[in-house]
C-alpha cells in the first residue's frame, strides 16, 4: 500500500509480462494490467481497465522503451522499425487513447501525460535508432503540450540522463563509459 497510503493515489502499472507485473504490483500496493502497447487493442484495453476500476485517469506515464546495441551502419530496417514501433508508436498510441477516453472533451476535463525517455541530446553510442526515437518523442511531446494546453492537459517530457547503472552495463564498455562523460559529476 506504499503509493496509496503515502500519496493517496491509486496506481495501475502495465507491461507485457503478467508474472513480473503481479509481483511488482504486490510490492508497490498497486494494481496491474498486462498488455502490449504496440497493439491498438491492448492499449485500449489498458486504458479501459483503469477507467473501469477507478472511474478516471488523471496521469498517464509513458515509460516503455527499448533498444539494442549496434553500429548505425548495421541497423536493419526490421530493427529500426521495432525500436520506433515501441518507443514512438507505443507512446503515441497510449497518449491518443488516454486523451480520447479520459483527458480531452467531451470525455474528460484535463490531465497529465508524462513521456519518459533517455536524453537524446548527446546521442546514444551504438544506438542511433533509439536516439532518433527518443528525439521524436520529445518533439511529439512539445507539439501536444501546445495543442492540448487549452484543454487543461499538461504534456511533459522527462529525459533521464545517461547514468552508469546495471542496465547500462549490459552494453559494451565504450557505451557505458561514454555515458558517464555526459554527466558533469560523472555519476
trRosetta pair geometry for C-beta under 8 A, 3 or more apart (Angstrom, degrees):
i j d omega theta_ij theta_ji phi_ij phi_ji
1 4 4.9 -68 -164 56 78 109
1 5 4.6 67 135 -22 103 112
1 29 3.7 164 -78 -136 20 148
2 5 6.7 -68 -139 40 13 99
2 6 6.2 -14 174 5 55 119
2 28 5.6 -86 46 -162 119 51
2 29 4.8 164 20 20 64 122
3 6 6.6 -74 -139 47 20 94
3 7 5.6 -40 -171 38 62 114
3 9 5.2 -64 162 72 104 100
3 10 7.8 123 114 -117 116 16
3 11 4.5 -2 114 -5 167 130
3 28 5.9 27 -16 165 111 94
3 29 5.6 -169 29 80 79 102
3 30 5.8 40 25 -71 140 93
4 7 7.4 -71 -111 56 10 73
4 8 6.9 34 -164 -127 48 17
4 9 6.6 -115 -94 71 47 49
4 10 6.3 37 -98 -92 99 56
4 11 7.5 -127 -53 8 75 89
4 29 5.5 -113 14 137 103 123
5 29 7.2 -23 -1 135 95 168
10 30 7.9 124 179 -135 49 70
10 31 7.6 5 174 12 90 108
10 53 7.8 -160 147 124 135 109
10 54 5.2 172 93 -111 142 132
11 28 6.6 -71 85 135 138 125
11 29 7.8 79 44 94 112 71
11 30 3.9 -59 91 -118 100 115
11 31 7.4 163 92 29 54 63
12 30 6.4 174 -92 175 23 103
12 31 5.1 -25 -109 76 78 89
12 32 6.5 152 -165 -99 67 26
12 33 6.2 23 174 -4 115 101
12 49 7.3 169 -169 109 152 102
12 50 5.0 -153 43 -102 158 97
12 53 7.0 126 -79 63 136 146
12 54 7.5 -130 -31 -15 124 133
13 21 6.1 -172 101 -145 104 91
13 24 6.3 -71 83 107 160 120
13 25 5.8 -154 39 -82 114 89
13 28 7.3 82 -22 52 134 151
13 30 5.4 73 -10 118 99 143
13 31 7.7 176 23 90 68 39
13 32 5.0 -28 68 -107 80 87
13 33 7.9 -180 89 28 39 64
14 21 7.1 4 -137 -121 27 136
14 32 6.5 150 -87 -163 46 72
14 33 4.8 -21 -102 70 102 84
14 34 7.0 165 -152 -101 74 18
14 35 5.9 -24 -171 43 119 93
14 37 7.5 104 117 -54 125 105
14 46 5.0 30 -116 -139 162 128
15 20 6.5 -58 91 88 139 116
15 21 5.3 -177 48 -73 101 107
15 32 7.8 -38 26 -162 84 115
15 34 6.8 -37 77 -125 54 62
15 35 8.0 125 83 51 12 51
15 64 7.5 159 -113 -97 76 107
16 34 6.6 56 -166 -166 21 86
16 35 7.2 -73 -99 98 52 19
16 36 5.2 43 -103 -86 101 79
17 20 4.2 49 97 19 116 113
17 21 6.4 164 89 -15 60 89
17 34 7.1 -116 86 -131 10 112
18 21 5.8 -63 -147 40 27 111
18 22 6.1 27 160 -22 67 107
18 34 4.4 -34 -82 -72 77 152
19 22 5.9 -50 -143 33 29 111
19 23 6.6 25 159 -14 61 107
20 23 6.1 -60 -152 39 29 107
20 24 6.2 22 156 -13 66 113
21 24 5.9 -63 -144 42 28 106
21 25 5.8 28 161 -20 68 111
21 32 4.0 149 164 179 112 152
21 33 7.8 -107 179 55 154 21
21 34 5.7 -160 23 -78 155 84
22 25 5.9 -54 -141 37 25 110
22 26 6.4 27 158 -20 61 107
22 32 6.3 -130 -77 47 44 146
23 26 5.9 -56 -151 34 28 111
23 27 6.5 26 153 -17 62 108
24 27 5.7 -57 -150 37 33 112
24 28 6.2 15 158 -6 68 113
24 30 7.7 -21 124 54 79 117
24 32 7.3 99 73 -78 93 139
25 28 6.0 -67 -142 47 28 100
25 29 8.0 -117 171 59 57 8
25 30 4.7 -105 -143 80 74 82
25 31 5.8 38 -162 -147 133 14
25 32 4.1 -111 -58 -30 144 112
26 29 7.9 30 -174 -67 26 35
31 53 6.6 -141 80 -176 161 164
33 45 7.2 -173 173 125 129 87
33 46 4.9 152 105 -126 137 72
33 49 4.5 136 -99 79 144 156
33 50 7.2 -95 -12 -48 144 78
35 39 7.4 -121 177 61 89 107
35 42 3.5 164 -173 -176 105 103
35 43 6.9 172 137 -65 131 33
35 45 5.7 175 -101 77 148 111
35 46 4.8 -135 50 -59 147 105
36 39 4.8 58 88 11 101 107
36 42 4.7 76 51 67 62 169
37 42 6.6 -116 -77 102 29 110
37 43 5.0 75 -139 -89 63 97
37 46 7.2 -30 -88 6 83 155
37 64 5.7 171 40 19 140 161
37 86 7.6 88 79 -145 98 66
37 90 3.9 75 113 -150 114 102
37 93 6.0 157 174 78 83 123
37 94 5.4 -23 -148 -51 125 111
38 42 7.8 24 53 54 52 130
38 85 5.5 45 -137 146 114 103
38 86 5.7 -46 -76 -92 111 65
38 89 6.3 53 -131 102 70 120
38 90 5.5 -47 -73 -77 59 98
38 93 7.6 137 -126 19 20 156
39 42 4.2 69 76 14 106 109
39 43 6.6 -180 85 -12 53 85
40 43 5.9 -60 -147 37 27 110
40 44 6.3 24 158 -16 64 109
40 93 6.4 -130 -101 -147 59 125
41 44 5.9 -57 -149 38 28 109
41 45 6.3 30 153 -21 64 109
42 45 5.5 -55 -146 37 32 114
42 46 6.4 38 154 -25 66 101
43 46 5.8 -50 -152 29 31 114
43 47 6.8 24 154 -11 63 104
43 90 7.5 -175 -89 -147 125 66
43 93 4.6 -109 -95 141 174 114
43 94 5.4 -128 -152 -81 114 64
43 97 5.3 156 135 4 105 155
44 47 6.0 -58 -151 40 33 106
44 48 6.0 31 154 -18 67 112
44 97 5.4 -141 -93 -141 63 142
45 48 5.6 -56 -140 42 29 112
45 49 6.2 36 157 -26 64 104
46 49 5.9 -54 -151 30 26 112
46 50 6.9 25 153 -16 60 103
46 94 7.4 -34 80 -119 135 99
47 50 5.9 -55 -155 34 34 111
47 51 6.4 29 152 -14 67 108
47 57 6.8 -42 -153 -51 82 161
47 94 7.3 161 -57 -149 110 69
47 97 4.9 -166 -6 130 155 113
47 98 5.4 -152 -117 -83 129 67
47 101 5.5 114 143 61 131 146
47 102 6.9 -137 -171 -17 111 122
48 51 5.6 -58 -147 41 34 110
48 52 6.1 34 155 -21 68 107
48 101 7.2 -88 -78 -171 66 162
49 52 5.7 -54 -143 37 29 111
49 53 6.2 23 160 -15 65 110
50 53 6.1 -61 -145 40 26 105
50 54 5.9 -30 176 30 65 113
50 57 5.2 61 122 -86 130 108
51 54 7.0 -78 -124 58 18 75
51 55 6.8 35 -170 -137 55 10
51 56 6.9 45 -125 -84 68 13
51 57 6.1 -55 -73 -29 79 103
51 101 6.4 -93 -52 148 152 119
51 102 6.4 -144 -84 -81 114 111
54 57 7.4 104 79 -72 121 56
56 102 6.7 120 -164 -149 58 108
56 108 7.9 118 -145 -120 90 107
57 60 6.5 34 162 -60 121 90
57 98 6.0 -112 115 -150 150 99
57 101 7.6 52 23 101 134 95
57 102 4.0 -12 50 -161 110 164
57 103 7.5 -66 89 -51 102 82
57 108 7.9 -59 59 -101 85 146
57 111 6.5 23 110 -130 77 152
58 111 5.5 -170 -163 -133 36 93
58 112 6.8 17 149 26 70 91
59 111 6.6 -168 -76 -179 36 93
59 112 4.6 -11 -112 70 80 102
59 113 7.7 170 -159 -83 54 30
59 114 6.8 12 -174 -2 100 107
60 94 6.3 173 179 147 132 106
60 95 6.9 162 105 -102 146 56
60 98 4.5 7 -62 -154 153 174
60 111 7.1 56 -3 140 91 128
60 112 7.4 -173 30 97 62 55
60 113 4.9 -8 64 -115 102 75
60 114 7.2 -177 92 28 53 66
61 114 4.7 -12 -114 66 73 108
61 116 6.6 26 -178 -16 91 115
62 90 7.2 155 -158 121 110 88
62 91 4.5 95 165 -123 151 81
62 94 5.5 157 -97 75 108 136
62 95 6.5 -37 -47 -55 144 93
62 113 7.0 18 -6 -176 107 92
62 114 7.0 -174 27 90 68 53
62 115 4.8 -9 63 -114 114 65
62 116 6.5 -173 90 23 58 74
62 137 7.9 -154 109 -153 130 127
63 114 8.0 0 -55 109 94 95
63 116 3.9 7 -106 53 88 130
64 86 6.1 -112 134 176 109 95
64 87 7.5 -149 107 -98 76 44
64 90 5.1 -65 79 126 131 151
64 91 7.5 -159 56 -61 91 73
65 86 6.6 133 -132 126 30 109
65 87 5.0 49 -128 -104 79 91
65 116 7.7 -115 -20 100 126 85
65 117 6.8 126 -85 -125 150 59
65 118 7.2 174 137 -10 162 94
65 130 7.6 82 176 -146 108 106
65 133 7.8 151 -142 115 98 129
65 134 7.7 38 -138 -84 138 92
66 82 7.7 -62 95 139 122 93
66 83 6.3 -135 92 -121 79 68
66 86 5.1 13 30 91 107 157
66 87 6.9 -138 39 -53 61 92
66 130 7.9 -124 108 -104 35 112
67 83 5.5 50 -104 -127 67 122
67 87 7.7 28 -59 -52 88 136
67 124 7.0 29 136 115 169 156
67 127 4.7 52 164 -154 139 127
67 129 6.6 163 -134 84 98 95
67 130 3.4 -12 -97 -70 142 136
67 133 7.8 -168 -81 40 106 135
68 79 6.9 -91 50 -155 120 119
68 83 7.6 -127 14 -75 80 115
68 127 7.3 162 74 -111 28 99
69 126 4.5 11 -153 139 83 128
69 127 6.2 -62 -104 -64 51 93
69 171 4.9 138 -63 -137 136 97
69 172 6.2 153 176 2 160 95
69 175 6.4 -91 -112 -56 126 153
70 74 4.8 -120 172 89 105 110
70 75 5.6 136 98 -78 124 68
70 79 6.9 5 34 153 152 164
70 126 6.3 134 48 -178 18 84
70 127 7.6 87 38 -91 61 54
71 74 4.7 75 62 11 85 109
71 75 7.8 -132 93 -30 45 76
71 126 6.2 -50 -80 -125 44 73
72 75 6.1 -36 -159 -4 36 113
72 128 4.3 37 -102 4 100 145
75 79 5.3 -129 -162 84 75 124
75 80 5.4 84 154 -60 117 93
75 128 6.8 -110 -28 60 147 101
75 129 5.3 157 -139 -45 149 120
76 79 4.6 94 57 6 81 103
76 80 7.0 -144 94 -6 42 86
77 80 5.6 -53 -147 35 33 114
77 81 6.2 30 156 -17 66 108
78 81 5.9 -58 -149 39 27 110
78 82 6.4 31 153 -23 64 107
79 82 5.6 -51 -145 32 32 113
79 83 6.5 27 159 -14 65 105
79 129 6.6 -135 128 -43 93 173
80 83 6.2 -62 -154 38 27 106
80 84 6.3 10 158 -4 65 113
80 129 5.0 -142 -117 -122 66 125
81 84 6.1 -63 -140 47 29 101
81 85 5.7 37 159 -30 67 110
82 85 5.8 -51 -141 31 24 115
82 86 6.8 13 161 -8 59 106
83 86 6.4 -65 -155 41 27 101
83 87 5.9 1 165 2 67 120
83 129 4.5 98 61 138 156 118
83 130 5.7 -102 -170 -76 136 67
83 133 5.5 -132 140 -34 97 149
84 87 6.1 -62 -124 53 30 97
84 88 4.8 -12 -169 24 73 119
84 89 6.6 81 136 -16 65 97
84 129 7.0 -104 -41 -179 88 94
84 132 7.4 -36 -85 101 109 105
84 133 5.0 -155 -101 -97 65 109
84 136 7.3 39 -137 37 99 157
85 88 7.4 -27 -78 56 9 81
85 89 4.5 -24 -158 27 44 141
85 90 7.2 68 140 -30 54 86
86 89 6.7 6 -35 54 11 95
86 90 5.0 3 -165 -11 44 129
87 90 6.8 34 -39 36 6 104
87 91 6.7 -4 161 -12 42 114
87 117 7.6 72 -164 -119 108 99
87 130 6.9 146 -56 -136 163 67
87 133 3.7 66 91 158 142 134
87 134 6.7 -67 178 -64 138 57
87 136 7.7 102 117 62 105 112
87 137 6.4 -96 158 -44 90 126
88 91 6.0 -63 -151 38 25 109
88 92 6.2 22 156 -17 64 110
88 133 5.1 -126 -35 -150 98 86
88 136 4.8 -12 -103 103 125 135
88 137 6.0 -139 -102 -63 67 82
88 140 7.3 143 -147 -25 87 148
89 92 5.7 -55 -145 38 30 110
89 93 6.0 29 159 -21 66 110
90 93 5.7 -54 -141 36 28 112
90 94 6.3 21 163 -11 65 107
91 94 6.4 -60 -145 41 25 103
91 95 6.0 24 159 -18 63 115
91 115 5.7 56 -152 -131 129 113
91 137 5.3 49 57 -121 173 109
91 140 6.9 120 114 88 125 151
92 95 5.8 -65 -147 41 25 111
92 96 6.0 22 160 -19 66 111
92 140 6.7 -97 -84 -157 89 153
93 96 6.1 -56 -144 36 24 107
93 97 6.3 15 162 -11 62 111
94 97 6.1 -60 -144 41 27 105
94 98 6.0 24 161 -15 65 112
95 98 6.1 -61 -144 41 24 107
95 99 6.1 24 158 -20 63 111
95 113 5.7 65 -125 -154 95 150
95 115 7.5 -11 -73 -75 128 111
95 140 7.9 152 39 147 167 122
95 144 7.0 -63 172 -113 140 168
95 155 7.7 51 -146 -127 126 119
96 99 5.8 -58 -147 37 26 112
96 100 6.3 23 158 -17 64 109
97 100 5.8 -55 -145 37 30 110
97 101 6.0 1 166 3 65 117
98 101 6.4 -73 -137 51 24 93
98 102 5.3 -43 -172 41 65 116
98 103 6.0 46 136 -10 81 115
98 111 7.5 -118 153 96 109 153
98 113 6.9 141 91 -95 138 110
99 102 7.3 -70 -101 56 10 71
99 103 4.6 -56 -126 56 51 117
99 104 4.8 37 172 -12 83 112
99 108 8.0 -125 -163 41 39 131
99 113 7.6 -25 -66 -56 95 140
99 148 7.1 -93 -133 -113 127 146
99 153 6.8 29 -121 -126 97 161
100 104 6.5 -19 -94 46 29 114
100 107 6.5 70 151 13 43 149
101 107 5.4 -127 -162 171 23 162
101 108 7.5 55 115 -29 34 116
102 107 6.1 -56 -60 129 16 119
102 108 4.7 55 156 -62 35 144
102 111 6.2 36 125 -36 100 158
103 107 7.5 27 39 87 32 104
103 108 4.5 -40 -89 81 6 146
103 110 6.2 -9 -159 -175 76 12
103 111 4.1 -96 -109 28 100 119
103 113 7.5 -28 -78 -43 165 106
103 148 7.5 19 136 -171 125 135
103 151 7.1 88 145 125 85 122
103 153 4.9 67 169 -100 125 121
104 107 6.5 47 73 46 60 95
104 108 6.0 57 33 54 24 96
104 148 6.9 -89 -88 -134 103 109
104 151 5.3 -1 -123 170 71 159
104 153 6.7 -30 -72 -40 75 141
105 108 7.1 -113 -71 63 35 48
105 109 7.3 48 -75 -91 78 56
105 151 6.3 -136 -4 -137 89 114
108 111 6.3 -15 154 -23 145 115
109 151 8.0 -146 -155 174 36 78
109 152 6.2 7 160 64 61 146
110 151 6.2 178 -84 135 69 68
110 152 2.7 -58 -90 114 126 112
110 153 5.4 -158 -140 -65 58 55
110 154 7.9 44 -172 -7 98 74
111 152 7.5 80 1 117 41 88
111 153 5.7 3 54 -119 67 80
111 154 7.7 -124 109 34 38 72
112 153 7.3 170 -87 -162 29 58
112 154 4.7 -11 -115 64 80 101
112 155 7.9 173 -160 -80 50 34
112 156 6.9 -3 -170 7 96 113
113 141 8.0 -156 107 -128 108 87
113 144 7.3 -36 68 123 142 141
113 153 6.7 21 -2 177 104 102
113 154 7.2 -175 30 93 63 55
113 155 4.7 -5 64 -116 108 73
113 156 7.0 167 88 26 56 67
114 156 5.1 -18 -111 72 68 102
114 157 7.9 143 -163 -102 55 19
114 158 5.9 11 -175 -4 102 115
115 137 5.3 -166 163 170 133 110
115 138 7.7 -173 102 -84 129 43
115 140 7.5 146 -101 85 174 105
115 141 4.9 -133 38 -83 139 123
115 155 7.3 23 -8 -179 109 85
115 156 7.0 -179 25 90 72 48
115 157 4.9 -29 72 -107 100 69
115 158 7.2 168 82 24 47 69
116 157 7.9 153 -89 -162 24 55
116 158 5.0 -21 -107 70 70 101
116 159 7.9 159 -160 -87 47 32
116 160 6.9 30 -172 -19 94 103
117 120 6.9 -27 141 -26 132 95
117 134 4.1 133 -178 -147 129 94
117 137 5.1 157 -68 78 135 137
117 138 6.5 -91 31 -52 154 88
117 157 6.5 -14 15 -167 110 101
117 158 7.4 156 27 82 62 51
117 159 5.1 -20 74 -110 91 76
117 160 7.3 -160 94 21 40 76
118 124 6.6 57 109 -76 136 128
118 130 7.2 18 50 152 126 116
118 134 5.6 -74 60 -108 71 153
118 159 6.7 41 148 -164 17 77
118 160 5.6 -47 -114 66 54 90
118 162 6.7 60 -172 -81 110 77
119 122 6.6 43 115 16 109 89
119 134 7.4 106 157 150 7 142
119 159 4.0 95 -88 152 69 114
119 160 6.5 -127 -22 82 84 36
119 161 5.5 2 3 -105 134 44
119 162 6.7 -101 49 -31 103 81
119 182 7.7 179 83 150 131 142
120 123 6.9 29 -174 -89 61 35
120 124 7.3 -60 -120 -21 62 94
120 131 4.7 122 -143 -160 96 68
120 132 7.6 136 -143 -57 139 14
120 134 3.9 169 -55 93 113 112
120 135 4.2 -123 104 -57 163 82
120 138 6.7 -132 28 -4 121 134
120 159 7.2 -91 6 -144 67 135
121 159 7.3 93 -11 138 105 153
122 162 7.0 -93 63 -1 130 132
122 182 4.5 -144 25 -120 175 131
123 128 7.1 -15 -158 -105 105 69
123 131 4.9 -1 -139 -116 61 152
124 127 3.9 -38 110 68 117 111
124 128 7.4 -167 64 -72 81 30
124 130 5.2 -32 53 83 150 114
124 131 4.8 -165 19 -61 89 94
124 134 7.7 97 -20 10 124 140
124 162 7.5 165 -110 -94 80 130
124 175 7.7 25 176 -150 76 104
125 174 6.4 -114 136 126 149 94
125 175 5.0 -163 80 -113 110 68
125 178 4.8 66 -13 67 146 159
125 179 8.0 -117 19 -52 111 71
126 171 7.0 155 78 -169 139 124
126 172 7.0 105 -32 38 171 114
126 174 7.6 110 -27 89 128 107
126 175 5.5 -69 32 -85 128 114
127 130 4.1 -12 157 31 111 119
127 131 6.2 127 106 -24 77 85
127 175 7.8 67 -12 -132 108 127
128 131 5.3 -49 -145 35 40 116
128 132 6.3 41 156 -20 68 102
129 132 5.9 -54 -151 35 29 110
129 133 6.5 27 152 -17 63 108
130 133 5.5 -53 -145 38 35 112
130 134 6.1 34 157 -20 68 105
131 134 6.0 -56 -146 37 27 108
131 135 6.4 26 155 -16 63 108
132 135 5.8 -57 -148 38 29 110
132 136 6.4 34 152 -23 64 105
133 136 5.5 -53 -151 32 32 115
133 137 6.6 34 152 -20 65 101
134 137 5.7 -49 -151 32 35 112
134 138 6.7 36 150 -18 64 102
134 159 7.2 97 174 -127 116 106
135 138 5.6 -52 -151 35 36 112
135 139 6.4 36 151 -17 67 104
136 139 5.7 -55 -149 38 33 111
136 140 6.1 36 152 -21 66 107
137 140 5.5 -51 -144 38 32 115
137 141 6.2 39 153 -25 63 105
137 157 6.8 137 128 -122 89 117
138 141 5.6 -52 -149 33 31 115
138 142 6.6 32 154 -19 64 102
138 157 5.0 80 -119 -151 70 168
138 159 6.7 3 -85 -65 120 126
139 142 5.8 -52 -150 33 33 110
139 143 6.5 29 154 -16 65 107
140 143 5.9 -59 -150 38 29 110
140 144 6.3 22 156 -12 66 110
141 144 6.0 -61 -146 42 28 105
141 145 6.1 34 156 -27 65 107
141 155 5.4 -169 -159 143 70 104
141 156 6.9 -14 -171 132 125 10
141 157 4.0 127 93 -53 170 107
142 145 5.7 -52 -147 30 29 115
142 146 6.8 25 157 -14 62 104
142 157 7.5 -34 -46 -10 71 129
143 146 6.1 -59 -158 36 30 108
143 147 6.2 19 153 -12 67 114
144 147 5.5 -61 -138 45 35 107
144 148 5.4 2 174 4 74 118
144 153 7.7 -66 159 114 97 122
144 155 4.3 -3 105 49 107 177
145 148 6.9 -65 -125 49 16 89
145 149 6.3 39 166 -52 57 100
145 154 7.2 16 -130 -163 87 48
145 155 4.2 -132 -75 64 70 97
145 156 7.3 89 -94 -70 121 42
146 149 6.4 -40 -148 -2 21 114
147 150 7.8 -69 163 20 35 101
148 151 5.1 -57 -166 43 70 110
148 153 3.8 -41 148 67 121 120
148 155 6.0 83 55 -21 126 118
149 152 7.7 54 -176 -67 37 17
149 153 7.0 -105 -82 62 26 64
149 154 7.4 50 -108 -95 72 52
160 163 7.5 -68 161 -1 105 106
161 182 6.6 -175 -169 111 98 109
161 183 5.5 96 156 -88 141 104
162 168 7.1 109 -172 -111 80 143
162 178 7.8 -26 131 108 152 73
162 179 3.5 -130 146 -151 115 93
162 180 7.6 -104 111 -46 97 29
162 182 5.1 60 43 55 117 134
162 183 6.8 -141 68 -37 71 103
163 168 6.9 -168 88 -16 52 146
163 179 6.7 -75 11 150 6 123
163 180 7.9 60 -144 -90 36 63
163 183 6.8 58 -93 -51 66 154
163 187 7.4 21 -143 152 94 41
164 168 6.0 -117 -136 73 35 139
164 169 7.4 59 -171 -59 72 92
164 176 5.7 88 -121 -180 79 103
164 179 6.2 154 -68 90 65 120
164 180 5.4 11 -45 -71 114 103
164 187 7.1 -68 31 -141 109 46
165 168 4.8 98 51 8 73 100
165 169 7.0 -128 99 -10 40 90
166 169 5.5 -53 -148 30 33 117
166 170 7.7 46 153 -33 59 89
167 170 6.4 -44 -171 7 37 111
168 171 6.2 -51 -177 25 53 109
168 175 7.0 -154 -177 121 87 102
168 176 4.6 122 140 -107 105 103
168 179 5.8 -53 -164 6 148 169
169 176 5.6 28 -91 -74 51 163
171 175 3.9 -52 125 71 128 150
171 176 6.0 148 70 -38 99 90
172 175 5.3 100 65 1 70 104
172 176 7.9 -166 95 4 38 85
173 176 6.3 -66 -146 45 37 96
173 177 5.7 33 161 -18 73 113
174 177 5.8 -58 -137 42 28 110
174 178 6.0 32 162 -22 65 110
175 178 6.0 -61 -151 35 24 109
175 179 6.7 32 150 -29 61 103
176 179 5.3 -38 -148 21 40 121
176 180 7.3 45 157 -21 62 95
177 180 6.2 -51 -163 26 36 110
177 181 7.3 35 145 -19 63 104
178 181 5.7 -55 -159 30 42 115
178 182 7.3 43 149 -24 67 99
179 182 6.1 -57 -164 24 38 110
179 183 7.5 20 149 -8 66 107
180 183 6.0 -68 -159 39 42 105
180 186 5.0 41 175 -154 101 71
180 187 7.4 22 -138 -71 97 29
181 186 7.5 12 -88 -109 35 85
183 186 5.9 156 88 -80 95 21
183 187 6.7 -127 117 44 139 32
